[in-house]
Amino acid sequence: MKPLEVLNDKFTNTDKNRRDFHQVANQKIAHAKQHHHRIGLLLINLDNFQSININYGQSIGDKLLLETHERLASCLSAEDFISRIDGDEFVIILGNITTAKEAQAAIRKLLKCFKIKYSLDGTSARIHASIGAAYYPHAGKDSHALLESVAICMLHAKSLGGNNCQHYSEKLRKKHQKESYLENALKFALENKELFLTYQPIFNLPTKEMVGMEALLRWRHPILGLVPPDVFIGLAEKNGLIATIGEWALQVVCKQAKEWYNTGYNHFKISFNISSNQLLQKSFPQKMMTTFKDTLIPSHLLDIELTETAFLTHASYFETILKKMAKTGIGITIDDFGTGHSSLLRLKNLPIRALKIDKSFVLNITPHSFNAIIVNSLINLGGKLGLNVIAEGIETNADLQFLINNGCLQGQGYYLCKPLNAKQMTTFLKKNKK
């Protein structure tokens, strides 16, 4: 392998590489326009490159980038062009594409480059790539438009878990434009008081007694109306707003809980969701305890909910933090249980109070169905581990009766009660006060 210094401007100088790319791309576009053929543009981003840099050091990372460049270049023809235009991003121009089949064959060949392990100074590493593909003239008439289109495709490939290639379409562009609009609008949602909380009761299913409630974050956009949580929560995590929004939500929950408890409604707990991104912030547990202290609410009256998939990464760190938090009295619930791949040993070691069965298993459940087998297994597992089992998404009487008959003692859903704002919940509590 050539030393990195030898390639200098051809590899390390990404500013010059970008200028060279635009010059070459526009020359090829002019030639393609004259001869009526297509040009393929690929943007390749390495999926887990940062972890290589962190775990093995930047010198190993640099050598991996260089070998990646050489592997990709070896798959190209004389009419093609390759350049590294950012830290771990490579752009490739497929100079003369006449059919979609030719483009697909070229992409398959490039993806094979990542199937072979890297061996770098005795360090063995495997890396994957997200690839975006766009074509002149459909996806853009100049180099800048094409690069913008292919970047949208690459980001979409990465959002699907990486290690795949996504091709340009107008539908994908419109989706990206909407997400960009929402992402920008979300930056001002808290300031403009567009975010709010609702509260959904959790019931003892056999007795219909309310035993808790879950605080749910909502966003009402002034033009688009209610934006689904599964859309804007992901955007908040992506742009780093989730910590600020999460802190605000925690303060609102604690203040509202204190108001209810001071009025005598103290027979239930309130649970609220936190993201793994929040928990990764070392300051978060202390900020949470400060909020409890400032609002004068005992921590044992609150539960935090984490999705099952949050435990798949940083498991040891989460285990340590959650054990510290549990010592303060706060309860811990695993949300969306059954959708991830939790280790049972990990569950045993975590200070968990409850499991929530994901609503996808509960919705329209019927005896002897696959979902019935899953739900029964989760109910039995929770019982054997000494945990509360809470079913989400109960929308029919049939759902409710199935759960009761199979030993699930707690649940929530529209059939029992829809989410209520704070004022509606206060009225609900008054009506149902013993």
C-alpha positions in Angstrom: 0.0 0.0 0.0 1.3 3.5 -0.8 2.0 5.8 2.1 -0.8 8.4 2.6 1.6 11.3 1.8 2.3 10.0 -1.7 -1.3 10.7 -2.8 -1.5 14.0 -1.0 -3.8 16.2 -3.2 -5.3 13.2 -4.8 -6.6 12.0 -1.4 -6.1 14.2 1.6 -7.0 17.6 0.1 -10.8 17.2 0.0 -11.4 20.9 -0.9 -9.4 20.4 -4.1 -11.0 17.0 -4.7 -14.4 18.6 -4.6 -13.4 21.3 -7.1 -11.9 18.6 -9.3 -15.1 16.5 -9.1 -17.3 19.4 -10.2 -15.0 20.2 -13.1 -14.8 16.5 -14.3 -18.6 16.0 -13.7 -19.6 19.0 -15.8 -17.3 18.0 -18.6 -18.8 14.5 -18.6 -22.3 16.0 -18.5 -21.6 18.2 -21.5 -20.3 15.1 -23.4 -23.3 13.0 -22.3 -25.7 15.8 -23.4 -24.0 15.9 -26.8 -24.1 12.1 -27.3 -27.4 11.4 -25.6 -26.3 9.0 -22.9 -26.6 8.8 -19.1 -24.1 9.4 -16.4 -24.3 7.6 -13.0 -23.2 9.4 -9.8 -22.5 7.4 -6.6 -21.9 8.8 -3.2 -20.4 6.2 -0.8 -20.3 6.8 3.0 -18.6 4.4 5.4 -21.1 3.2 8.0 -19.0 2.6 11.0 -15.8 4.5 10.3 -16.0 6.6 13.4 -15.8 3.5 15.6 -12.6 2.5 13.8 -11.0 5.8 14.5 -12.1 5.7 18.2 -11.2 2.1 18.8 -7.9 1.8 16.8 -6.7 5.4 16.3 -6.6 7.9 13.5 -3.5 6.3 11.8 -5.4 3.1 11.3 -8.5 5.0 10.1 -6.4 6.9 7.5 -5.0 3.6 6.2 -8.5 2.1 6.0 -9.6 5.1 4.0 -6.7 4.7 1.6 -7.3 1.0 1.1 -11.0 1.7 0.5 -10.1 4.2 -2.2 -7.8 1.7 -3.8 -10.4 -1.1 -3.6 -13.1 1.1 -5.2 -10.8 2.4 -7.9 -9.9 -1.2 -8.9 -13.5 -1.8 -9.8 -13.8 1.1 -12.2 -13.1 1.6 -15.9 -11.0 4.2 -17.5 -14.1 6.3 -18.2 -15.0 6.5 -14.6 -13.9 8.9 -11.9 -13.4 8.5 -8.1 -12.5 11.0 -5.5 -12.6 11.4 -1.7 -14.6 14.5 -1.1 -15.1 14.4 2.7 -13.8 12.5 5.7 -15.3 9.1 5.0 -17.1 9.9 1.7 -16.2 9.0 -1.8 -17.9 10.1 -5.0 -17.8 8.1 -8.2 -18.8 9.1 -11.7 -19.8 6.2 -13.9 -18.9 7.8 -17.2 -21.1 6.1 -19.7 -24.2 4.3 -18.5 -26.6 3.2 -21.2 -28.9 0.9 -19.2 -30.1 0.5 -15.6 -28.6 -3.1 -15.7 -25.2 -1.7 -16.3 -25.5 0.7 -13.3 -26.7 -2.2 -11.1 -23.8 -4.4 -12.1 -21.3 -1.6 -11.3 -22.9 -1.0 -7.9 -22.9 -4.7 -7.0 -19.2 -4.9 -7.9 -18.5 -1.9 -5.6 -20.5 -3.3 -2.7 -18.4 -6.5 -2.9 -15.3 -4.4 -2.0 -16.6 -4.3 1.5 -17.2 -8.0 2.0 -13.5 -8.6 2.5 -12.0 -7.8 5.9 -9.4 -5.1 6.2 -6.0 -6.1 7.7 -4.2 -2.9 8.8 -1.0 -3.2 10.8 -2.2 -6.4 12.4 -5.6 -5.0 13.1 -8.5 -6.8 11.5 -11.6 -4.7 10.7 -14.8 -5.1 8.8 -16.7 -2.1 7.5 -19.8 -1.5 5.4 -21.0 1.3 3.2 -24.2 3.3 2.5 -24.4 4.2 -1.2 -26.6 6.7 -2.9 -27.1 6.5 -6.7 -28.4 9.2 -9.1 -28.3 9.7 -12.8 -28.0 12.5 -15.3 -30.3 13.9 -16.7 -33.2 12.6 -14.5 -31.7 13.6 -11.1 -30.0 16.8 -12.1 -28.6 18.8 -15.0 -25.3 19.9 -13.5 -22.8 18.6 -10.9 -24.2 20.5 -8.0 -27.8 19.3 -8.6 -26.6 15.7 -9.1 -24.5 15.8 -5.9 -27.5 17.1 -3.9 -29.7 14.3 -5.3 -27.2 11.5 -4.6 -26.6 12.8 -1.0 -30.4 12.5 -0.4 -30.2 8.8 -1.6 -27.1 8.1 0.6 -28.8 9.5 3.7 -31.8 7.4 3.0 -29.6 4.3 2.7 -28.0 5.1 6.0 -31.4 5.6 7.7 -32.3 2.1 6.6 -29.4 0.7 8.6 -26.6 1.1 6.1 -24.9 -1.5 4.0 -27.2 -0.9 1.1 -27.7 1.3 -2.0 -30.7 3.6 -2.6 -31.6 5.1 -6.0 -32.9 8.6 -6.7 -36.6 9.2 -7.2 -38.9 12.2 -7.1 -40.8 10.6 -4.3 -37.6 10.3 -2.2 -36.7 13.9 -2.9 -40.1 15.1 -1.7 -39.8 13.0 1.4 -36.4 14.5 2.1 -37.8 18.1 1.5 -40.6 17.5 4.0 -38.2 16.1 6.6 -35.9 19.1 6.1 -38.8 21.4 6.5 -40.0 19.6 9.7 -36.4 19.5 11.1 -36.1 23.2 10.7 -39.6 23.9 12.1 -38.8 21.7 15.1 -36.0 24.0 16.1 -38.6 26.7 16.9 -41.4 24.4 18.2 -40.5 24.7 21.8 -40.0 28.4 21.7 -43.4 28.8 19.9 -45.1 26.6 22.4 -46.2 24.1 19.8 -45.0 21.1 21.9 -47.3 19.8 24.6 -48.0 16.7 26.7 -51.0 14.4 27.0 -51.6 11.7 29.6 -52.9 8.3 28.9 -54.2 6.3 31.9 -52.9 2.8 32.7 -55.5 0.5 34.2 -55.7 -2.7 36.3 -57.5 -4.6 33.5 -59.7 -6.9 35.7 -60.9 -4.1 38.0 -60.7 -1.2 35.6 -59.0 0.9 38.3 -56.5 3.4 37.1 -53.0 2.5 38.5 -50.8 4.9 36.5 -50.5 7.1 33.5 -48.0 7.7 30.7 -47.0 11.2 29.7 -46.9 11.5 25.9 -45.1 14.2 23.9 -47.0 15.8 21.1 -46.3 18.5 18.4 -49.0 20.6 16.8 -47.5 22.4 13.9 -49.5 25.6 12.9 -49.8 24.6 9.3 -49.4 20.8 9.2 -51.4 20.1 12.4 -50.4 17.1 14.6 -47.1 15.7 13.5 -46.8 11.9 14.4 -44.4 11.3 17.3 -42.5 8.6 15.4 -41.6 11.3 12.8 -40.6 14.2 15.0 -38.9 12.2 17.8 -36.5 10.8 15.3 -35.8 14.2 13.9 -35.1 15.6 17.4 -32.6 12.8 18.0 -31.0 13.4 14.6 -30.5 17.2 15.1 -29.6 17.0 18.8 -32.7 18.7 20.1 -33.9 15.7 22.0 -32.0 16.6 25.2 -33.5 20.1 25.4 -37.0 18.9 24.6 -36.6 16.0 27.0 -35.6 18.3 29.9 -38.5 20.6 29.2 -40.9 17.6 29.1 -39.5 16.3 32.4 -40.1 19.7 34.1 -43.7 19.8 32.8 -44.4 16.3 34.0 -43.0 16.9 37.5 -44.8 20.2 37.9 -48.1 18.7 36.8 -47.6 15.6 38.9 -46.9 17.8 42.0 -50.1 19.7 41.3 -52.2 16.4 41.2 -50.5 14.9 44.2 -51.0 18.1 46.3 -54.7 17.8 45.4 -54.8 14.3 46.8 -54.4 12.2 43.7 -51.4 10.2 44.9 -52.5 6.6 44.2 -50.7 6.3 40.9 -47.3 6.7 39.2 -46.6 8.8 36.1 -44.2 7.4 33.5 -42.4 9.4 30.8 -40.2 8.4 27.9 -36.5 9.2 27.7 -34.3 8.5 24.7 -31.0 6.6 24.7 -29.4 9.9 23.5 -30.5 11.6 26.7 -29.3 8.8 28.9 -25.9 8.9 27.2 -25.4 12.5 28.5 -23.5 12.1 31.7 -25.2 15.1 33.1 -28.8 13.8 32.6 -29.2 11.8 35.9 -28.2 14.8 37.9 -30.4 17.1 35.9 -33.3 14.8 36.5 -32.7 14.7 40.3 -32.4 18.5 40.4 -35.8 18.7 38.7 -37.3 16.4 41.3 -35.8 18.6 44.1 -36.9 21.9 42.5 -40.5 20.6 42.0 -40.6 18.9 45.4 -41.8 15.7 43.9 -40.6 12.3 45.3 -38.7 10.3 42.7 -40.6 7.1 43.6 -43.8 8.6 42.1 -42.3 8.6 38.7 -41.2 5.9 36.2 -38.9 6.3 33.2 -39.5 4.3 30.0 -36.7 3.2 27.7 -37.3 1.3 24.4 -35.9 -2.2 24.3 -33.7 -1.3 21.4 -31.9 1.3 23.6 -30.3 -1.5 25.5 -28.7 -3.0 22.4 -25.9 -0.4 22.4 -23.9 0.9 25.3 -25.5 -1.8 27.4 -22.9 -1.8 30.2 -23.0 2.0 30.6 -26.8 2.0 30.7 -26.8 -0.8 33.3 -24.5 1.2 35.5 -26.5 4.4 35.2 -29.9 2.8 35.6 -28.8 1.0 38.8 -27.8 4.4 40.2 -31.1 6.0 39.2 -33.1 3.0 40.7 -31.4 3.6 44.1 -33.2 7.0 44.2 -36.6 5.3 44.0 -37.5 6.0 40.4 -39.0 3.1 38.5 -37.7 1.8 35.2 -39.9 0.3 32.4 -38.9 -1.3 29.1 -41.1 0.1 26.4 -42.0 -1.6 23.1 -41.0 -4.9 24.6 -40.8 -7.8 22.1 -39.6 -5.7 19.1 -35.9 -5.8 20.0 -33.4 -8.5 20.9 -32.9 -8.1 24.6 -30.6 -10.6 26.3 -32.5 -12.3 29.2 -29.4 -12.1 31.3 -29.3 -8.3 30.7 -32.9 -8.1 31.8 -32.1 -10.0 34.9 -29.3 -7.6 35.8 -31.2 -4.4 35.1 -33.3 -2.8 37.9 -36.6 -3.0 35.8 -40.0 -2.6 37.4 -42.2 -3.3 34.3 -42.3 -4.5 30.7 -44.6 -2.9 28.2 -45.8 -5.3 25.4 -45.6 -3.4 22.1 -49.0 -2.5 20.6 -48.1 -4.2 17.3 -48.6 -7.5 19.1 -51.8 -6.5 20.9 -53.8 -4.8 18.1 -56.7 -7.1 16.9 -55.2 -10.1 18.7 -57.0 -13.4 18.2 -56.6 -16.7 20.1 -54.2 -19.2 18.5 -52.6 -16.5 16.3 -48.9 -15.8 16.1 -49.3 -12.6 18.0 -51.2 -14.6 20.7 -48.3 -16.9 21.1 -45.9 -13.9 21.4 -48.1 -12.1 23.9 -48.6 -15.2 26.1 -44.8 -15.8 26.1 -44.1 -12.2 27.2 -46.8 -12.3 29.9 -45.3 -15.5 31.3 -41.7 -14.2 31.0 -42.6 -11.0 32.9 -44.4 -13.0 35.6 -41.4 -15.4 36.1 -39.1 -12.4 36.4 -41.3 -10.7 39.0 -42.1 -7.8 36.7 -45.4 -5.9 36.0 -46.5 -6.5 32.4 -48.4 -3.7 30.7 -50.1 -4.2 27.4 -50.2 -1.2 25.0 -52.6 -0.5 22.2 -55.8 -2.0 23.5 -58.4 -0.9 21.0 -61.3 -3.4 21.2 -63.2 -5.4 23.8 -61.8 -8.5 22.2 -58.2 -7.3 22.9 -59.1 -6.6 26.5 -60.8 -9.9 27.1 -57.9 -11.8 25.6 -55.4 -10.1 27.8 -57.5 -10.6 31.0 -58.0 -14.3 30.2 -54.3 -14.8 29.7 -53.2 -13.1 32.9 -52.1 -9.7 31.8 -53.0 -7.4 34.7 -52.3 -3.9 33.4 -52.8 -2.1 30.1 -53.6 1.1 28.2 -55.2 2.0 24.9 -58.0 3.9 23.2 -60.6 1.4 24.1 -60.0 2.1 27.8 -59.2 5.8 27.5 -57.6 8.0 24.9 -54.7 10.4 25.9 -56.0 13.5 27.7 -54.5 16.9 28.2 -53.8 18.1 31.7 -57.2 19.8 32.2 -59.1 16.7 30.8 -57.0 14.4 33.0 -57.9 16.5 36.1 -61.6 16.1 35.3 -61.1 12.4 34.7 -59.4 12.1 38.1 -62.2 13.9 39.9 -64.8 11.6 38.3 -62.9 8.5 39.2 -61.8 9.5 42.7 -62.7 6.8 45.2 
